[in-house]
Amino acid sequence: MMQWGQTGAWFLFFLTAVIPGVLLQKDDSPVQPTSDSKLTSETQTYRPVLQPSEAVPPIGTYVLNNLVGKPCIKATLGAEYIVIEKETWYFHLDPYRVRTGGSCGREAAVLSLTLPDSAASLQLTFTEDESDFYVVKLTAHVSPLPVCPGCANKTYSGALAHEKLFTAGRGQSFKCQSKQLLRTSLELRIKLVALQLQAFSLPSGQFGSEVECRPDFNKRVLPIIVGATVVGLFLIALLTFLFIRDRRRAGYDML
């Protein structure tokens, strides 16, 4: 029995010495070394991949707190980058990859949404006056993988400055379900969907009463106006018909 145990031990020693890459655990089960390709993939720089077709971007909610831990900006939105490079290409901001940052001040507040390795970003600068808050500046950039083999790496960026975007009163939130298409440069446009924003005053961290955007208002009111117009024209036509018919009957009786 002792002889077999010694022989087994020498046999296992022979395996570990002759066959490289095989390690022994306490339960004598082999473990393979970590793959170099996995280590390489974990250290690669993140780069967005542009798509040739458009799709609905995923919706994310982002909150920025001030130095005392109270929210100063809250935003819900889906963002799509539209790149014009001979053809039109699309990229969605992934909420699961976004890092939220920025600053909270009395006169200005900045919400910065950034992807890993600064591969893409969307930045909104808020300001307020005596009664309203609004976005005074929007900047964006994306550094995607080249759209074709052999194409050079390129960063697409743009900005809208000195604007008065997404205005709402203090303690209120700006909301727009309709898409907002913003042209930041010749090569880059930003499309925002399911947008709701509030800055500076966020009691309990929740959105206040909603201020409806113009496109949503038009979509809601236009069918009512069209319906009322159709009904009005129908009533006018009906009353005109009855009036003419009654006059004809009255003229016949007089004869």
C-alpha positions in Angstrom: 0.0 0.0 0.0 2.9 2.3 0.9 4.6 1.4 -2.3 1.6 2.3 -4.4 1.3 5.6 -2.6 4.9 6.5 -3.3 4.5 5.4 -7.0 1.4 7.6 -7.3 3.2 10.6 -5.9 6.2 10.2 -8.3 3.7 9.9 -11.2 1.9 13.1 -10.3 5.3 14.9 -9.9 6.2 13.6 -13.4 3.0 15.1 -14.8 3.5 18.5 -13.3 7.1 18.6 -14.5 6.6 17.3 -18.1 3.2 18.8 -19.0 3.4 22.6 -18.7 0.3 24.6 -17.7 -1.2 22.0 -15.5 -1.5 22.9 -11.8 -2.7 20.8 -8.9 -5.2 21.9 -6.3 -5.9 20.2 -3.0 -8.6 18.1 -4.7 -6.1 17.1 -7.5 -8.3 18.9 -10.1 -6.4 20.7 -13.0 -6.7 24.5 -13.3 -5.8 26.2 -16.6 -3.9 29.6 -16.4 -5.7 32.8 -17.2 -6.1 33.5 -20.9 -4.0 36.4 -22.2 -6.8 37.4 -24.6 -9.1 38.1 -21.6 -6.6 40.3 -19.9 -6.2 42.2 -23.2 -9.9 42.7 -23.7 -10.3 44.1 -20.2 -7.6 46.7 -20.8 -8.8 47.8 -24.3 -10.1 51.4 -24.7 -13.8 51.7 -25.0 -14.9 53.0 -28.4 -18.5 53.5 -29.6 -19.6 51.6 -32.7 -21.7 53.7 -35.2 -24.8 52.0 -36.7 -26.2 52.5 -40.2 -29.8 52.5 -39.1 -31.8 54.5 -36.6 -33.5 53.0 -33.5 -35.2 54.3 -30.3 -32.5 55.2 -27.8 -32.7 53.7 -24.3 -34.0 56.0 -21.5 -31.9 56.8 -18.5 -32.5 58.9 -15.3 -29.5 60.9 -14.1 -29.3 62.9 -10.8 -26.5 65.3 -9.7 -26.2 66.1 -6.0 -24.6 69.2 -4.5 -22.0 69.3 -1.8 -24.5 68.6 1.0 -26.0 65.6 -0.9 -29.2 67.3 -2.1 -30.1 66.9 -5.8 -29.6 70.1 -7.9 -30.3 68.5 -11.3 -32.5 65.6 -12.4 -32.8 64.5 -16.0 -34.6 61.7 -17.7 -33.8 61.3 -21.4 -32.7 59.1 -24.3 -29.9 60.5 -26.4 -29.0 59.6 -30.0 -25.8 60.9 -31.8 -26.4 61.4 -35.5 -23.1 61.5 -37.4 -23.0 62.9 -40.9 -19.9 61.3 -42.7 -20.8 60.8 -46.4 -23.6 58.7 -45.1 -25.7 59.0 -41.9 -24.6 57.0 -38.8 -26.2 56.6 -35.4 -25.1 55.9 -31.9 -27.1 55.7 -28.6 -25.9 56.9 -25.2 -26.0 53.7 -23.0 -27.4 54.6 -19.5 -25.6 51.6 -18.0 -22.2 52.9 -19.1 -22.8 56.6 -18.3 -20.9 58.3 -15.5 -22.8 61.3 -14.1 -20.8 64.4 -13.1 -20.9 68.2 -13.2 -21.3 71.0 -10.8 -24.0 72.8 -8.7 -23.8 76.6 -8.3 -26.2 79.3 -7.5 -26.2 80.9 -10.9 -25.2 77.9 -13.1 -25.4 74.2 -12.8 -23.8 71.7 -15.2 -24.8 68.1 -15.9 -22.2 66.0 -17.6 -22.9 62.5 -19.0 -19.8 60.7 -20.0 -19.0 57.3 -21.4 -15.9 55.3 -20.3 -12.5 56.6 -21.6 -14.4 59.8 -22.6 -15.5 58.1 -25.7 -18.7 60.2 -25.8 -20.2 62.9 -23.7 -23.3 65.1 -23.4 -23.1 68.3 -21.3 -26.0 70.6 -20.3 -25.4 73.9 -18.7 -28.4 75.4 -16.7 -29.0 78.9 -15.6 -31.9 80.7 -14.0 -33.4 84.1 -13.8 -36.0 85.5 -11.4 -38.8 83.1 -12.5 -37.4 80.4 -14.8 -34.6 78.0 -15.4 -33.3 76.8 -18.8 -30.4 75.3 -20.6 -28.1 78.0 -21.9 -25.5 75.7 -23.5 -25.3 72.1 -24.8 -22.1 70.4 -25.9 -21.5 66.9 -27.2 -18.8 64.8 -28.7 -18.3 61.2 -29.8 -15.1 59.3 -30.7 -16.3 56.2 -32.5 -14.5 53.4 -34.2 -13.9 54.3 -37.9 -16.9 53.6 -40.1 -14.8 51.8 -42.7 -11.6 49.7 -42.9 -8.6 52.0 -43.2 -10.6 55.1 -42.3 -8.9 57.5 -39.9 -9.9 57.9 -36.3 -12.1 61.0 -35.8 -13.9 62.8 -33.1 -17.2 64.5 -33.9 -18.2 67.4 -31.6 -20.5 70.4 -31.5 -22.2 72.9 -29.3 -25.2 75.1 -28.9 -24.3 78.2 -26.9 -26.2 81.3 -25.8 -29.5 79.5 -26.2 -32.6 79.3 -24.1 -33.6 75.7 -24.3 -36.1 73.6 -22.2 -37.5 76.5 -20.2 -39.6 75.9 -17.1 -40.5 77.9 -13.9 -38.7 77.5 -10.6 -39.9 74.3 -8.9 -41.3 73.0 -12.2 -39.9 70.4 -14.7 -39.7 70.7 -18.4 -41.2 67.6 -20.2 -41.3 66.7 -23.8 -42.2 63.3 -25.2 -41.7 64.4 -28.8 -38.2 64.2 -30.2 -35.9 67.2 -29.9 -33.4 67.3 -32.8 -30.5 69.7 -32.1 -27.9 70.5 -34.7 -24.6 71.1 -32.9 -22.3 71.1 -36.0 -22.3 70.2 -39.6 -21.3 66.6 -38.8 -23.1 66.0 -35.5 -26.7 66.2 -34.4 -28.2 65.2 -31.1 -31.7 63.7 -30.8 -33.3 63.7 -27.3 -36.4 61.7 -26.6 -38.6 61.2 -23.5 -37.0 64.3 -22.1 -37.7 65.7 -18.6 -35.5 68.1 -16.8 -35.4 70.1 -13.6 -32.6 72.1 -12.1 -31.7 74.2 -9.0 -34.9 73.6 -7.0 -35.9 69.9 -6.5 -37.8 69.5 -3.2 -37.6 65.8 -2.0 -35.6 65.0 -5.2 -38.7 64.5 -7.3 -39.9 66.3 -10.5 -42.2 69.2 -9.9 -45.3 70.1 -12.0 -44.7 69.6 -15.7 -44.3 72.3 -18.3 -45.4 70.9 -21.7 -43.2 71.5 -24.7 -44.7 73.0 -27.9 -44.6 69.9 -30.0 -46.5 67.9 -27.3 -49.0 70.7 -27.0 -49.6 70.7 -30.7 -50.0 66.9 -30.9 -52.5 67.1 -28.1 -54.5 70.1 -29.2 -54.3 69.8 -33.0 -56.7 66.7 -33.2 -59.2 68.6 -31.0 -59.0 71.7 -33.2 -59.4 69.6 -36.4 -62.3 67.7 -34.9 -64.0 70.9 -33.8 -63.5 72.4 -37.2 -65.0 69.4 -39.0 -68.0 69.4 -36.7 -68.4 73.2 -37.2 -68.3 72.8 -41.0 -70.8 70.0 -40.8 -73.2 72.1 -38.7 -72.8 75.1 -41.0 -73.6 72.9 -44.0 -76.6 71.3 -42.3 -78.1 74.6 -41.2 -77.5 76.1 -44.6 -79.3 73.1 -46.2 -82.3 73.5 -43.8 -82.5 77.2 -44.3 -82.5 76.9 -48.1 -85.1 74.1 -48.0 -87.4 76.1 -45.7 -87.2 79.2 -48.0 -88.0 77.0 -51.0 -91.1 75.6 -49.3 -92.1 79.1 -48.2 -91.9 80.4 -51.8 -94.0 77.5 -53.1 -96.8 78.1 -50.6 -97.0 81.8 -51.6 -97.7 80.8 -55.2 
